[in-house]
Amino acid sequence: MQISNHYLPYTEKTLIILTNNEFAKLFSAFEREVEELEVMEVTTQIPKQRSTGTPNSGPPDVDEIKRHSRMELYGDLSVRVLNLIKDGYTNVVLCAPEAYKNEIIDAMHTDVQNMIGDVIPKNLAMLPLDQVIRILQENRA
């Protein structure tokens, strides 16, 4: 996607991460060009019904399963972003819901944490790319 001339170009090779608790979208931005690199999704699923345990076992802790799934996603994301910054990205923009922002940053490798330039505490993962770029540009101004 081409960024409008009304907005500032990305002068450095920038990695834009849009994430929530279910998936992460990675975009590459340089000058006025933004392209999607990949989408990463949670791999662990919440069990539909109990398949193991004894009759006296309690139900699975759904909140703990969700937290584990998020941490698995964020760990995979950290590894992927670490590999991408080795390919020449010099800046990372992280867009994540306020509730998970610190959890995501803490799960990132130290080198990735050091590359994060902007943190946008909003869940933009479901928005179309043109709306995301508009919101990111408003935060840059």
N, C-alpha and C positions, 0 to 999 in steps of 0.2 A: 504494500500500500504506500502511496506517495503522501507525504505530509504537506498540507497546504502552506503556501508562502506567507500566510498570516501568522504562522507559528515559527518558533525558533527551531533551527535544525539541531540534530544531535552531532556535535563536533567530535565526540569520542565514540568509539565502538561501544554501544550500550546494550546490556541485556535487561529486558523488561520481564519481570516475573509477576504474573497474576495468579494468586492462589487463594484457596479457601480450605475447608476441611475435607474436601473430596477429590480435588484435582488441582493441577498447576499447569498454566500455559506459559510457554517461554517464547519470547519474541526478540529478534535482533533489530536494533535501530542504529542507523548511521546516516549522517547528513539528513536527507529528507525521505529516506526509504526505511520502511518497517515491514518485516516479514516474520511469519510464524515459524518457529523452529520445531516445536513439538508440544504435545499434551501428555502429561503424566497423570495417571489416575491411581486412586487407592486400590490396592490389590486384595487386602483382607476384607472379607465380607462379614456382616453381622449374621449370626446363625438365625435361621427362621424358627427352628425349634430345637430343643435339647436332644442331642443324639447320644450323649454319654452321661455317666454319673449314676447315682443311686436314686431310688424313689424319694429319698429325703434330701437330695441335693436342691439347693436353691436355684432360681433362674440365673442365667448368665448376667454378669454385670455389663450391661449394654454401654454405659458411659465409659467404662474402662476399655472395652473393645474398640469403641470409637476413638478414644485417646491413643490407643496402641496403633490403630490404622493411620491416624494423623501423623504420629511420630515416624511410622514406617515411610509414609509419603514424603515427609520433610527430610528424612535421612537420605532417601533416594534422590530427592531434589538437590540436596547439598552436594552429593557426589557428582551429579550431572552438571551443576553450575560450576563446580571446581574444575571439571574437565573443560568446560566452555571458556572460563577465564584464562586457561592456559593457551587457548586458541586466539588470544588477542583482545578480549573484551577488557576494557579499562574502567567500566562503571556498571553498577547494578542498581536498578530501580525495583523495589519490592512493593507490591500492592497486596495487602492482606487485611482481613477483617481485624478490627481493633482487638477483639477477644483472643485472637490467635497470634497476633503480631510478635509478641515477645517469645512465645513458644517456638515459632518458626525461626526467628533469629538465633535463639539459643541452640536449635538443632543444626544450624549451619556450621560448616568448618570455619575455623578462625580466618583463613585466607578469604573465604567468601564474605564473612562478616566485615572484614576490612574493605572490601570492594563495594559494599552497599552504600551508595551515595544518598539516595532518597528513599524514605519509607512513607508510603501513602496508606494510612490506616482506614482503608475502605475495601469492601468486597467488590472488585471490578471484574471478577472472573467470568461472570455471565453476560457482560455487556459486549456489544459489537466493538471491534477494534477502533473505528473512527470515534466513538464516544469515549473510549479509554484514552486515546491520544488527546482529545480535547481536555479531559480532566487532568491528565498529566501536564499538559502545557499550562493550564491555569495554575497549577502548583509550582511551576518553574518561574512564572512571572513575578 
